[in-house]
Amino acid sequence: MRRLTLSRGAFIALILVLCLAGCRRKGRLSVETVEEGDPQLVSMIHAADPRAAIQLVRGFYDVEQNSWRWTMGKFTVTLRPPAGAAHKGAALELKFSLPDAVIDNVKAVRLTGSINGVAMDGESYQKAGEHLYSRDVPASSLGGEAVTVDFALDKFLSAGMVEQRELGIVMTTVGLIPK
Amino acid sequence: MRLAARAGVWILPPLFSLAVYWPGLWAWFQQDDFAWLGLHLSIHEPSDFWRAMFAPMAQGTIRPLSERAFFLTFHALFGLDALPFRVAVFATQCVNLALLLSIVRRMTGSRGAALVAAIVWAANPALGVPMSWTSSYNQILCATFLLGAFRCWLQYVDSGQRRWYVAQAAIFVAGFGALEINAVYPALVAAHVACCARSRWRAALPLFVVSAAYGLLRTSVVEPAVAGPYVMHFDAELPVTLGRYWFAVLGASRLDELPAVAPWRTWTDGAAWLLCGAIAGFVATRLWRRDWPAAIGVLWFGALIAPVLPLRDHFSDYYLTLPALGLALVAGWAWSSARRTGARAAVLALAGIYVTLSAPLGRAIADYNRDRSDAVRNLVLGVARAHELHPGKTILLSGVGTDLFWSGVFDKPFRILGVNDVWLAPGSEENIGRHPELGEVGDFVFPAGPALRVLAREKAVVYAAGGDRLRNVTPTWHKLALQRWKPELARRVDAGNEAFSDQLGPGWYPIEGGYRWMSARAVVWLAGPTGGGQKLRIAGFCPAAQLSNGLVRLTIRADGESIGTATLETPDAPFENSFPLPATLTGREKVEFVLDVDRAFVPPGDGRQLGAAFGIISIR
């Protein structure tokens, strides 16, 4: 009988410890927000930077591994032209990778871009791995406080091919580099 | 030493469960949790309480103990502190493991078999969801009732004492408050009678009568689903679904949809085939030797999975929480049947393979739900903080992705904190995956035109989700929005929200409780439809007093042309109607809709002529 009491007592003690751990006072929950005042747009966006996420206009999924984001077949960002770009122009750079899963299915991808509706030359990619899409942008396209950059892929993984999401490329950074 | 070993049998399974599902103890709320946490908002008078407790909700389910009472009580005591909820789930699971230990010990006479069974059940990845998502507490609590009742049944079989039979019957009946699957309890008892206690067959019969009565009662109050994933299919797919669940309970499941689980897939598939062969061989051998109790585990699995097999389009791993008890019984019986050292080593090896592959799966699911609910917590409590900082302002959320939307926005968690004017920022819908079977993302998006207007009047703030905290990005977002959109009319107006008052013309009264009354005639302006086939949709509420003198007819004209008449006829109920729009309205910047009721009423002591109370008016 004593043995029975001890073993069951240990079990009941475990439950009591669990219950006591749960009995915390009500009303202590709060999460602070970041009140930034008037944050500036940036010229270079890192996929994982929460301050720049607002400039990822459309066609991006959540950050993964705290470093990159999948895009859809079309995606758009807003960038601040770097200082002096309105006179000297700038270079648009998109760093991304093409996973094997994409290349295995689509064989080749052609990426095209446009700034404020002005098309730039596209480029084709046939190999998996890291790539850089870089184009000179004339000064005439870089006036104003911000420019909208649209990208499009001719082939991508449509929803349901590999997973439920439509998947394009894996973006790490995109931005305008001063000349 | 023997004392420590005996105590270890009791303590090891709960500690093992705690270790595997530890992240689940710290998970916050998500998805359906918010529907149950907000249940108290629907209770205004005593009769509402009974409706909240027992009216069919969420796919026609009635689970007063595991959902309604659980969430109402714990929310009243602890608010949105999730830890007490989680502790209750873990404590209940500890009780379940103790009951399972006791049952297997009683059936096999072996403490080792009891320990093996309890560990096998605790390790099953199907438990990953219930052990880390509070809304699926129904599975854990149902196990308590099933195992508790069955333990009393065993006492009755042993002793013949009527009080144990009454106790098991009482626990069985109470179990209907946890989960509908409780109805298969008589089949569990029948399996035991057939294999171990045939002289007690008469005692099992009344249990079937209770389940049949429950089934009749439920079908009389719950409409069967006619569309969507909860439609029941009694067709040739049933064996296929059974096979999928059988392999899933052995560890090979579609859990690879979770990124954290994907690397395990190859191993779990191979192990599932190995275990499947071993179980088939063991059960066949024992039955050949007329060792009938060896079949109980398989029979329990079949009985407990049977109710969900017709849900062909809603395969869910956590539905295996209860059927996995059958697997545990098989494992326990295999241990007790293995007399020789070699046989026991084989059982231990198989159980070891199963636990080694299954427990990390369960852990990965618990990790996933903890991380997912953390993001929801940051969003929901962040919105509450933003509301404190900017009282009276509309809150717009940008950067909400697919997962965060469906886990932390769709079930309207903000209303539980008294924050009702929260919307997704315009354009958010472009980054959120669609699930039309669940709902429309667009219903949560604040239209661009009104957004620009309320921001210009400093009546709104914009916060960006992502990262540990919400970020106030109002000025930057406003600048970008001015580049992207014009302050045009919206196609969706919430009459009960001041931000849309610019689009309401003559004939409207001030907002009352999320609605706005019109007089006998009222005007609303919307942007015209974007394409053919779109409809004007109106939604509102019809108080009983409005119908005291008969039905009310509501006629609508669009730019002078009648588009239809709706009849308000259900007292104290929301109404929703839609009207096809003429193609000639397509593309117009502004369409004037005139709403007329054939009979307004004047509430006593009010003096106003009231036509109808409106919420959302939209073109879709």
Chai-1 contact restraints between the chains, C-beta under 6 A:
chainA,res_idxA,chainB,res_idxB,connection_type,confidence,min_distance_angstrom,max_distance_angstrom,comment,restraint_id
A,R3,B,L3,contact,1.0,0.0,6.0,A-B,restraint_1
A,S7,B,R6,contact,1.0,0.0,6.0,A-B,restraint_2
A,S7,B,A7,contact,1.0,0.0,6.0,A-B,restraint_3
A,S7,B,W10,contact,1.0,0.0,6.0,A-B,restraint_4
A,A10,B,A7,contact,1.0,0.0,6.0,A-B,restraint_5
A,A10,B,I11,contact,1.0,0.0,6.0,A-B,restraint_6
A,F11,B,W10,contact,1.0,0.0,6.0,A-B,restraint_7
A,F11,B,A98,contact,1.0,0.0,6.0,A-B,restraint_8
A,L14,B,P14,contact,1.0,0.0,6.0,A-B,restraint_9
A,I15,B,A91,contact,1.0,0.0,6.0,A-B,restraint_10
A,I15,B,C94,contact,1.0,0.0,6.0,A-B,restraint_11
A,L18,B,V87,contact,1.0,0.0,6.0,A-B,restraint_12
A,L18,B,F90,contact,1.0,0.0,6.0,A-B,restraint_13
A,L18,B,A91,contact,1.0,0.0,6.0,A-B,restraint_14
A,C19,B,V87,contact,1.0,0.0,6.0,A-B,restraint_15
A,C19,B,A91,contact,1.0,0.0,6.0,A-B,restraint_16
A,A21,B,V87,contact,1.0,0.0,6.0,A-B,restraint_17
A,G22,B,L83,contact,1.0,0.0,6.0,A-B,restraint_18
A,G22,B,P84,contact,1.0,0.0,6.0,A-B,restraint_19
A,G22,B,V87,contact,1.0,0.0,6.0,A-B,restraint_20
A,R24,B,D81,contact,1.0,0.0,6.0,A-B,restraint_21
A,K26,B,F78,contact,1.0,0.0,6.0,A-B,restraint_22
A,K26,B,G79,contact,1.0,0.0,6.0,A-B,restraint_23
A,L29,B,L80,contact,1.0,0.0,6.0,A-B,restraint_24
A,L29,B,D81,contact,1.0,0.0,6.0,A-B,restraint_25
A,V31,B,N378,contact,1.0,0.0,6.0,A-B,restraint_26
A,V31,B,L381,contact,1.0,0.0,6.0,A-B,restraint_27
A,V31,B,G382,contact,1.0,0.0,6.0,A-B,restraint_28
A,V31,B,R385,contact,1.0,0.0,6.0,A-B,restraint_29
A,T33,B,G382,contact,1.0,0.0,6.0,A-B,restraint_30
A,T33,B,R385,contact,1.0,0.0,6.0,A-B,restraint_31
A,T33,B,A386,contact,1.0,0.0,6.0,A-B,restraint_32
A,T33,B,R469,contact,1.0,0.0,6.0,A-B,restraint_33
A,T33,B,L470,contact,1.0,0.0,6.0,A-B,restraint_34
A,V34,B,R469,contact,1.0,0.0,6.0,A-B,restraint_35
A,V34,B,R471,contact,1.0,0.0,6.0,A-B,restraint_36
A,E35,B,N472,contact,1.0,0.0,6.0,A-B,restraint_37
A,E36,B,N472,contact,1.0,0.0,6.0,A-B,restraint_38
A,D38,B,P475,contact,1.0,0.0,6.0,A-B,restraint_39
A,P39,B,T476,contact,1.0,0.0,6.0,A-B,restraint_40
A,P50,B,G466,contact,1.0,0.0,6.0,A-B,restraint_41
A,P50,B,G467,contact,1.0,0.0,6.0,A-B,restraint_42
A,A53,B,G399,contact,1.0,0.0,6.0,A-B,restraint_43
A,A53,B,A464,contact,1.0,0.0,6.0,A-B,restraint_44
A,A53,B,G466,contact,1.0,0.0,6.0,A-B,restraint_45
A,I54,B,S398,contact,1.0,0.0,6.0,A-B,restraint_46
A,I54,B,A464,contact,1.0,0.0,6.0,A-B,restraint_47
A,I54,B,V473,contact,1.0,0.0,6.0,A-B,restraint_48
A,I54,B,T476,contact,1.0,0.0,6.0,A-B,restraint_49
A,I54,B,W477,contact,1.0,0.0,6.0,A-B,restraint_50
A,R58,B,E430,contact,1.0,0.0,6.0,A-B,restraint_51
A,D62,B,G401,contact,1.0,0.0,6.0,A-B,restraint_52
A,T78,B,L480,contact,1.0,0.0,6.0,A-B,restraint_53
